[in-house]
Amino acid sequence: MDRMEFTQAVTSTRVLENRLLKAPTIERMVEAKDVEEVLRILGDTEYAEAVSAGAKDNNYEDILTFEHIRIYKLMREISPDNEAVDLMALKYDFHNIKVMLKEKIMGEDLSHLYIPFGTVNLKRLKMFFAAGDIKSIEPKFRKPIEAVLADYEENRDPQRIDILVDRYYFRVLYNLAEESGIELFINYIKDGIDFLNVTTAIRLKKQGKDAKFFKDVVLFNGNIDKDDIIASLNDTLDVMITKFKNVRISSDLIKGLEEYQQTGQLSKIDKHMENHLMKLNKPSKSIVFGPEPIFSYLVAKEAEIKTIRLIIVSKNNNISPQAIRERLRDLYV
């Protein structure tokens, strides 16, 4: 990869970064009296086109999807190499694979769950799958499909769909990051896997699952040895806090574990995970040549869209501004 090829892309990304929502705008939305006011505020930002497109019925999901599609299309246009964009978009391909498999196995119409901005043409993917022409699907997507179908024949358990597809997703994701040789990409994936493995251990412990089940769920390629993660299924929170105090993600993981210990809410760990991953990306602001700013902008944009959704859903459920603030994640800007 020639870093110099990204000069123009980085310049364009800097312009887009300046259009990300700033803290005062987020605060105005938090304080807004209802969803309509939130959308009016968005109408004065880069979301104006999206709000206008969804103005007919103020469907906030249509508005956010419009913006999501627009941004991914734009970043592919300005980037000389799709590697950074694909790393962020890959999760939508695997999400769509889950939906396809669930439709087939459960016999339900889940078309409203498809997300149209992954790395592959969704219509072609669905066409091959519907025709039973799985061999024509790219190997990295074909393998989880074949694995799930074979597993369902044996176990008849549709709940295993997510487990199996996620394992393939994180394997492909890590391989892409490693092949890039970009430190940010590798650390982002490995640190995220560690957080997910720890929260999964806690969740399965609450559900009374055993180590055998956990071995089917645990993700590979994190910084923390998978055997240490699996063993933590039997640890108390105090032991986990001590056990993980020196791992790469310890500063934010320990905060999340301590807050979970106080509240019993796994969302506390999720919040510190997302803040940790955002911190990893902030040094990209000073990078002039290379793909990191493109990746980091997409991380920031997705976090921004998630923040808007959180605020709107909270308004619909009459949650107080203070409670909304407590749920907000750190911004990139």
VOFIKE-914039 format. One record per residue (C-alpha): residue in one letter; y, z negated, x negated. Coordinates in steps of 0.05 Angstrom, whole numbers, padded with zeros to 5 digits. Example, Ala and Ser with C-alpha at 12.3 -4.5 7.8 and 13.67 -1.06 7.14 Angstrom:
site r->a; y->-00090; z->-00156; x->-00246
site r->s; y->-00021; z->-00143; x->-00273
//
This chain:
site r->m; y->00000; z->00000; x->00000
site r->d; y->00068; z->00021; x->-00027
site r->r; y->00118; z->-00034; x->-00009
site r->m; y->00176; z->00013; x->-00021
site r->e; y->00154; z->00055; x->00039
site r->f; y->00175; z->-00002; x->00084
site r->t; y->00249; z->-00001; x->00065
site r->q; y->00273; z->00034; x->00128
site r->a; y->00224; z->-00004; x->00172
site r->v; y->00249; z->-00071; x->00145
site r->t; y->00321; z->-00050; x->00156
site r->s; y->00306; z->-00032; x->00229
site r->t; y->00267; z->-00097; x->00238
site r->r; y->00327; z->-00137; x->00215
site r->v; y->00367; z->-00106; x->00272
site r->l; y->00313; z->-00126; x->00321
site r->e; y->00311; z->-00197; x->00293
site r->n; y->00384; z->-00205; x->00309
site r->r; y->00368; z->-00190; x->00382
site r->l; y->00316; z->-00245; x->00388
site r->l; y->00337; z->-00299; x->00437
site r->k; y->00376; z->-00355; x->00403
site r->a; y->00370; z->-00429; x->00420
site r->p; y->00433; z->-00430; x->00465
site r->t; y->00404; z->-00375; x->00509
site r->i; y->00337; z->-00411; x->00514
site r->e; y->00374; z->-00474; x->00532
site r->r; y->00412; z->-00438; x->00587
site r->m; y->00346; z->-00414; x->00617
site r->v; y->00317; z->-00484; x->00612
site r->e; y->00378; z->-00511; x->00651
site r->a; y->00377; z->-00454; x->00702
site r->k; y->00369; z->-00477; x->00773
site r->d; y->00315; z->-00426; x->00791
site r->v; y->00276; z->-00365; x->00768
site r->e; y->00329; z->-00317; x->00794
site r->e; y->00380; z->-00349; x->00748
site r->v; y->00332; z->-00344; x->00689
site r->l; y->00324; z->-00269; x->00703
site r->r; y->00400; z->-00260; x->00708
site r->i; y->00407; z->-00292; x->00639
site r->l; y->00353; z->-00246; x->00612
site r->g; y->00390; z->-00187; x->00642
site r->d; y->00446; z->-00198; x->00592
site r->t; y->00398; z->-00195; x->00532
site r->e; y->00351; z->-00144; x->00501
site r->y; y->00308; z->-00154; x->00563
site r->a; y->00360; z->-00117; x->00606
site r->e; y->00317; z->-00054; x->00611
site r->a; y->00255; z->-00095; x->00628
site r->v; y->00292; z->-00135; x->00681
site r->s; y->00320; z->-00072; x->00711
site r->a; y->00250; z->-00040; x->00713
site r->g; y->00223; z->-00101; x->00749
site r->a; y->00284; z->-00113; x->00793
site r->k; y->00250; z->-00090; x->00857
site r->d; y->00211; z->-00154; x->00868
site r->n; y->00231; z->-00197; x->00807
site r->n; y->00159; z->-00199; x->00785
site r->y; y->00166; z->-00235; x->00719
site r->e; y->00098; z->-00213; x->00692
site r->d; y->00118; z->-00140; x->00703
site r->i; y->00183; z->-00153; x->00666
site r->l; y->00148; z->-00187; x->00607
site r->t; y->00093; z->-00133; x->00604
site r->f; y->00147; z->-00079; x->00603
site r->e; y->00180; z->-00112; x->00544
site r->h; y->00114; z->-00124; x->00509
site r->i; y->00095; z->-00051; x->00514
site r->r; y->00164; z->-00028; x->00492
site r->i; y->00163; z->-00071; x->00429
site r->y; y->00094; z->-00051; x->00407
site r->k; y->00110; z->00022; x->00417
site r->l; y->00175; z->00014; x->00378
site r->m; y->00143; z->-00023; x->00320
site r->r; y->00090; z->00031; x->00313
site r->e; y->00145; z->00083; x->00311
site r->i; y->00185; z->00050; x->00256
site r->s; y->00128; z->00026; x->00213
site r->p; y->00099; z->00073; x->00160
site r->d; y->00033; z->00036; x->00164
site r->n; y->00003; z->00006; x->00228
site r->e; y->-00035; z->-00049; x->00191
site r->a; y->00015; z->-00105; x->00208
site r->v; y->00021; z->-00082; x->00280
site r->d; y->-00054; z->-00076; x->00288
site r->l; y->-00065; z->-00147; x->00263
site r->m; y->-00023; z->-00172; x->00322
site r->a; y->-00048; z->-00122; x->00373
site r->l; y->-00123; z->-00129; x->00359
site r->k; y->-00130; z->-00189; x->00404
site r->y; y->-00114; z->-00146; x->00464
site r->d; y->-00171; z->-00098; x->00449
site r->f; y->-00220; z->-00156; x->00448
site r->h; y->-00189; z->-00186; x->00510
site r->n; y->-00200; z->-00119; x->00545
site r->i; y->-00272; z->-00117; x->00521
site r->k; y->-00283; z->-00185; x->00553
site r->v; y->-00254; z->-00159; x->00618
site r->m; y->-00299; z->-00097; x->00617
site r->l; y->-00361; z->-00139; x->00604
site r->k; y->-00344; z->-00189; x->00658
site r->e; y->-00332; z->-00133; x->00708
site r->k; y->-00401; z->-00104; x->00692
site r->i; y->-00439; z->-00169; x->00689
site r->m; y->-00405; z->-00205; x->00747
site r->g; y->-00395; z->-00144; x->00790
site r->e; y->-00321; z->-00159; x->00803
site r->d; y->-00258; z->-00117; x->00800
site r->l; y->-00216; z->-00148; x->00745
site r->s; y->-00171; z->-00088; x->00733
site r->h; y->-00109; z->-00132; x->00740
site r->l; y->-00129; z->-00169; x->00676
site r->y; y->-00127; z->-00109; x->00629
site r->i; y->-00072; z->-00108; x->00576
site r->p; y->-00048; z->-00038; x->00557
site r->f; y->-00022; z->-00048; x->00486
site r->g; y->-00080; z->-00058; x->00438
site r->t; y->-00099; z->-00015; x->00378
site r->v; y->-00143; z->00035; x->00416
site r->n; y->-00134; z->00079; x->00477
site r->l; y->-00155; z->00034; x->00535
site r->k; y->-00172; z->00091; x->00582
site r->r; y->-00220; z->00122; x->00531
site r->l; y->-00251; z->00054; x->00517
site r->k; y->-00264; z->00042; x->00591
site r->m; y->-00288; z->00114; x->00601
site r->f; y->-00341; z->00108; x->00546
site r->f; y->-00363; z->00040; x->00571
site r->a; y->-00367; z->00062; x->00644
site r->a; y->-00408; z->00123; x->00625
site r->g; y->-00456; z->00080; x->00585
site r->d; y->-00436; z->00119; x->00522
site r->i; y->-00428; z->00057; x->00480
site r->k; y->-00447; z->00095; x->00416
site r->s; y->-00381; z->00133; x->00421
site r->i; y->-00342; z->00068; x->00416
site r->e; y->-00315; z->00048; x->00348
site r->p; y->-00366; z->00002; x->00313
site r->k; y->-00320; z->-00059; x->00309
site r->f; y->-00314; z->-00057; x->00385
site r->r; y->-00384; z->-00031; x->00399
site r->k; y->-00419; z->-00088; x->00363
site r->p; y->-00392; z->-00145; x->00407
site r->i; y->-00407; z->-00103; x->00469
site r->e; y->-00479; z->-00093; x->00448
site r->a; y->-00486; z->-00166; x->00428
site r->v; y->-00460; z->-00192; x->00495
site r->l; y->-00504; z->-00145; x->00536
site r->a; y->-00565; z->-00165; x->00496
site r->d; y->-00548; z->-00239; x->00500
site r->y; y->-00538; z->-00235; x->00575
site r->e; y->-00606; z->-00202; x->00583
site r->e; y->-00636; z->-00263; x->00548
site r->n; y->-00592; z->-00321; x->00573
site r->r; y->-00561; z->-00297; x->00639
site r->d; y->-00500; z->-00339; x->00623
site r->p; y->-00433; z->-00303; x->00633
site r->q; y->-00396; z->-00361; x->00601
site r->r; y->-00423; z->-00338; x->00534
site r->i; y->-00382; z->-00273; x->00538
site r->d; y->-00318; z->-00305; x->00512
site r->i; y->-00356; z->-00343; x->00457
site r->l; y->-00390; z->-00281; x->00429
site r->v; y->-00331; z->-00234; x->00434
site r->d; y->-00284; z->-00285; x->00401
site r->r; y->-00331; z->-00292; x->00341
site r->y; y->-00330; z->-00217; x->00331
site r->y; y->-00255; z->-00214; x->00341
site r->f; y->-00240; z->-00266; x->00287
site r->r; y->-00289; z->-00234; x->00240
site r->v; y->-00255; z->-00166; x->00247
site r->l; y->-00186; z->-00198; x->00244
site r->y; y->-00202; z->-00235; x->00180
site r->n; y->-00232; z->-00173; x->00147
site r->l; y->-00169; z->-00133; x->00163
site r->a; y->-00125; z->-00187; x->00134
site r->e; y->-00167; z->-00193; x->00071
site r->e; y->-00168; z->-00118; x->00061
site r->s; y->-00092; z->-00117; x->00064
site r->g; y->-00087; z->-00166; x->00006
site r->i; y->-00024; z->-00194; x->00039
site r->e; y->-00022; z->-00269; x->00029
site r->l; y->00017; z->-00282; x->00094
site r->f; y->-00035; z->-00244; x->00136
site r->i; y->-00094; z->-00281; x->00104
site r->n; y->-00062; z->-00350; x->00110
site r->y; y->-00041; z->-00337; x->00182
site r->i; y->-00112; z->-00320; x->00202
site r->k; y->-00147; z->-00374; x->00162
site r->d; y->-00099; z->-00429; x->00184
site r->g; y->-00105; z->-00407; x->00257
site r->i; y->-00181; z->-00410; x->00252
site r->d; y->-00178; z->-00481; x->00225
site r->f; y->-00134; z->-00505; x->00282
site r->l; y->-00179; z->-00471; x->00334
site r->n; y->-00242; z->-00501; x->00303
site r->v; y->-00214; z->-00572; x->00305
site r->t; y->-00189; z->-00566; x->00377
site r->t; y->-00256; z->-00536; x->00397
site r->a; y->-00292; z->-00595; x->00366
site r->i; y->-00250; z->-00643; x->00407
site r->r; y->-00259; z->-00603; x->00470
site r->l; y->-00334; z->-00598; x->00463
site r->k; y->-00339; z->-00673; x->00447
site r->k; y->-00304; z->-00687; x->00513
site r->q; y->-00353; z->-00641; x->00548
site r->g; y->-00412; z->-00676; x->00517
site r->k; y->-00437; z->-00614; x->00479
site r->d; y->-00482; z->-00622; x->00419
site r->a; y->-00479; z->-00594; x->00348
site r->k; y->-00527; z->-00538; x->00365
site r->f; y->-00478; z->-00511; x->00417
site r->f; y->-00420; z->-00520; x->00370
site r->k; y->-00454; z->-00478; x->00317
site r->d; y->-00453; z->-00420; x->00366
site r->v; y->-00378; z->-00430; x->00378
site r->v; y->-00349; z->-00448; x->00310
site r->l; y->-00308; z->-00393; x->00276
site r->f; y->-00320; z->-00372; x->00205
site r->n; y->-00270; z->-00356; x->00149
site r->g; y->-00224; z->-00415; x->00157
site r->n; y->-00201; z->-00458; x->00099
site r->i; y->-00242; z->-00518; x->00122
site r->d; y->-00316; z->-00513; x->00109
site r->k; y->-00352; z->-00498; x->00174
site r->d; y->-00403; z->-00554; x->00162
site r->d; y->-00346; z->-00604; x->00157
site r->i; y->-00319; z->-00578; x->00223
site r->i; y->-00387; z->-00583; x->00257
site r->a; y->-00398; z->-00653; x->00230
site r->s; y->-00331; z->-00674; x->00260
site r->l; y->-00362; z->-00667; x->00329
site r->n; y->-00387; z->-00738; x->00320
site r->d; y->-00324; z->-00766; x->00289
site r->t; y->-00272; z->-00810; x->00322
site r->l; y->-00200; z->-00785; x->00321
site r->d; y->-00183; z->-00837; x->00267
site r->v; y->-00239; z->-00809; x->00224
site r->m; y->-00216; z->-00738; x->00237
site r->i; y->-00145; z->-00756; x->00217
site r->t; y->-00170; z->-00785; x->00152
site r->k; y->-00220; z->-00729; x->00140
site r->f; y->-00169; z->-00673; x->00147
site r->k; y->-00110; z->-00706; x->00113
site r->n; y->-00114; z->-00662; x->00051
site r->v; y->-00130; z->-00594; x->00081
site r->r; y->-00080; z->-00536; x->00080
site r->i; y->-00057; z->-00547; x->00151
site r->s; y->-00057; z->-00623; x->00147
site r->s; y->00018; z->-00636; x->00157
site r->d; y->00019; z->-00604; x->00226
site r->l; y->-00054; z->-00617; x->00244
site r->i; y->-00046; z->-00692; x->00234
site r->k; y->00016; z->-00693; x->00277
site r->g; y->-00022; z->-00657; x->00332
site r->l; y->-00082; z->-00703; x->00327
site r->e; y->-00037; z->-00765; x->00330
site r->e; y->00000; z->-00739; x->00391
site r->y; y->-00066; z->-00721; x->00424
site r->q; y->-00091; z->-00792; x->00409
site r->q; y->-00030; z->-00819; x->00445
site r->t; y->-00030; z->-00772; x->00505
site r->g; y->-00100; z->-00742; x->00512
site r->q; y->-00067; z->-00673; x->00517
site r->l; y->-00098; z->-00618; x->00474
site r->s; y->-00034; z->-00578; x->00485
site r->k; y->-00001; z->-00625; x->00434
site r->i; y->-00046; z->-00597; x->00380
site r->d; y->-00034; z->-00526; x->00405
site r->k; y->00041; z->-00536; x->00399
site r->h; y->00036; z->-00559; x->00327
site r->m; y->-00011; z->-00501; x->00311
site r->e; y->00040; z->-00451; x->00338
site r->n; y->00096; z->-00485; x->00300
site r->h; y->00055; z->-00484; x->00236
site r->l; y->00040; z->-00410; x->00244
site r->m; y->00114; z->-00396; x->00257
site r->k; y->00134; z->-00433; x->00194
site r->l; y->00086; z->-00389; x->00154
site r->n; y->00126; z->-00328; x->00177
site r->k; y->00197; z->-00353; x->00163
site r->p; y->00197; z->-00332; x->00089
site r->s; y->00191; z->-00260; x->00114
site r->k; y->00265; z->-00263; x->00129
site r->s; y->00279; z->-00256; x->00054
site r->i; y->00229; z->-00200; x->00041
site r->v; y->00262; z->-00132; x->00030
site r->f; y->00201; z->-00088; x->00016
site r->g; y->00134; z->-00094; x->00050
site r->p; y->00099; z->-00103; x->00117
site r->e; y->00110; z->-00178; x->00125
site r->p; y->00176; z->-00173; x->00164
site r->i; y->00143; z->-00127; x->00215
site r->f; y->00085; z->-00175; x->00225
site r->s; y->00132; z->-00235; x->00229
site r->y; y->00178; z->-00201; x->00279
site r->l; y->00119; z->-00189; x->00325
site r->v; y->00097; z->-00261; x->00317
site r->a; y->00168; z->-00282; x->00336
site r->k; y->00172; z->-00234; x->00395
site r->e; y->00106; z->-00256; x->00424
site r->a; y->00128; z->-00329; x->00417
site r->e; y->00193; z->-00311; x->00452
site r->i; y->00157; z->-00278; x->00510
site r->k; y->00111; z->-00338; x->00515
site r->t; y->00171; z->-00383; x->00518
site r->i; y->00203; z->-00343; x->00574
site r->r; y->00138; z->-00345; x->00613
site r->l; y->00133; z->-00420; x->00603
site r->i; y->00203; z->-00431; x->00629
site r->i; y->00193; z->-00386; x->00690
site r->v; y->00126; z->-00418; x->00708
site r->s; y->00158; z->-00487; x->00699
site r->k; y->00215; z->-00468; x->00745
site r->n; y->00166; z->-00444; x->00797
site r->n; y->00132; z->-00512; x->00793
site r->n; y->00197; z->-00552; x->00796
site r->i; y->00186; z->-00582; x->00726
site r->s; y->00248; z->-00616; x->00698
site r->p; y->00289; z->-00587; x->00641
site r->q; y->00270; z->-00646; x->00597
site r->a; y->00196; z->-00635; x->00609
site r->i; y->00205; z->-00561; x->00594
site r->r; y->00240; z->-00576; x->00528
site r->e; y->00182; z->-00620; x->00507
site r->r; y->00135; z->-00560; x->00516
site r->l; y->00176; z->-00510; x->00477
site r->r; y->00153; z->-00484; x->00410
site r->d; y->00196; z->-00472; x->00348
site r->l; y->00234; z->-00406; x->00346
site r->y; y->00234; z->-00356; x->00288
site r->v; y->00310; z->-00349; x->00289
//
